[in-house]
Amino acid sequence: MTIEVCDPPHRLVVLWPQADGEPGRIDLDLREEGGRTVLRFVQLFPAEAAAADYAGGWHWYLDELDAVGTGGPAPADWDTFWAAAGPGYRT
């Protein structure tokens, strides 16, 4: 991975090489809103990428992050989560 932008504690942009072309990219931005921290997460990838699979995976991981940060319930295991959420991502 390559850190393209690092502006603590507000912004992080990372790139990582891909075997078949353009590097992957994730932009993370934090801001305060109403006494809470808001995360803006953007992933850029080629048009031919399986966007639904990427989005579903990040949905699960970000739900897990939320559970750790808030003490709330963790998402179901991946297979259970994807069985419920996956069809909605593919429509």
C-alpha positions in Angstrom: 0.0 0.0 0.0 1.0 3.6 -0.5 -0.3 6.4 1.6 -1.2 9.2 -0.9 -2.7 11.7 1.6 -2.4 11.7 5.4 -3.9 14.7 7.2 -4.5 13.5 10.8 -7.0 13.3 12.2 -9.2 14.3 9.2 -8.2 12.5 6.0 -6.4 9.4 4.8 -6.1 8.2 1.2 -4.4 4.9 0.4 -3.5 3.2 -2.8 -2.6 -0.4 -3.4 -1.3 -2.1 -6.5 -3.5 -4.4 -8.5 -2.1 -7.2 -10.6 -4.3 -6.2 -13.6 -4.1 -2.4 -13.9 -4.9 0.7 -12.0 -4.2 0.8 -8.3 -7.1 0.5 -5.9 -8.0 3.6 -3.8 -9.8 4.3 -0.6 -10.5 7.8 0.7 -11.4 8.2 4.4 -12.6 11.5 5.8 -13.6 12.3 9.3 -15.6 15.3 10.5 -17.5 16.4 13.5 -21.2 16.8 13.2 -23.6 17.4 16.1 -21.1 16.2 18.6 -20.4 13.0 16.8 -17.7 11.8 14.4 -18.9 11.1 10.9 -16.8 8.8 8.6 -17.1 9.3 4.8 -15.7 6.2 3.1 -15.2 6.1 -0.7 -13.6 3.3 -2.7 -12.7 3.8 -6.3 -12.3 0.8 -8.6 -12.5 -0.1 -12.3 -16.0 -0.1 -13.9 -15.7 -3.9 -14.5 -15.2 -4.6 -10.8 -17.9 -6.5 -8.9 -19.1 -3.3 -7.1 -21.9 -5.2 -5.2 -19.4 -7.6 -3.7 -17.1 -4.7 -2.6 -19.9 -2.7 -1.2 -21.4 -5.7 0.7 -18.0 -6.5 2.2 -17.4 -3.0 3.4 -21.0 -2.8 4.8 -20.1 -5.8 7.0 -16.7 -4.4 8.1 -18.1 -0.9 8.8 -21.0 -2.5 10.8 -18.3 -4.4 12.8 -16.4 -1.1 13.3 -19.5 0.6 14.6 -20.2 -2.3 17.0 -16.7 -2.0 18.4 -16.9 1.8 18.7 -20.4 2.0 20.2 -20.6 -1.3 22.1 -23.7 -2.1 20.0 -24.5 -5.5 18.4 -22.0 -6.9 15.9 -23.2 -8.0 12.5 -24.0 -11.7 12.0 -21.2 -13.9 10.7 -20.4 -13.2 7.0 -22.4 -16.1 5.5 -25.6 -15.2 7.4 -25.1 -11.4 6.7 -24.5 -12.0 3.0 -27.4 -14.4 2.6 -29.7 -11.6 3.9 -28.0 -8.5 2.4 -26.4 -9.8 -0.8 -29.5 -10.0 -2.9 -30.2 -6.3 -2.2 -26.8 -5.4 -3.4 -27.2 -7.3 -6.6 -30.5 -5.6 -7.7 
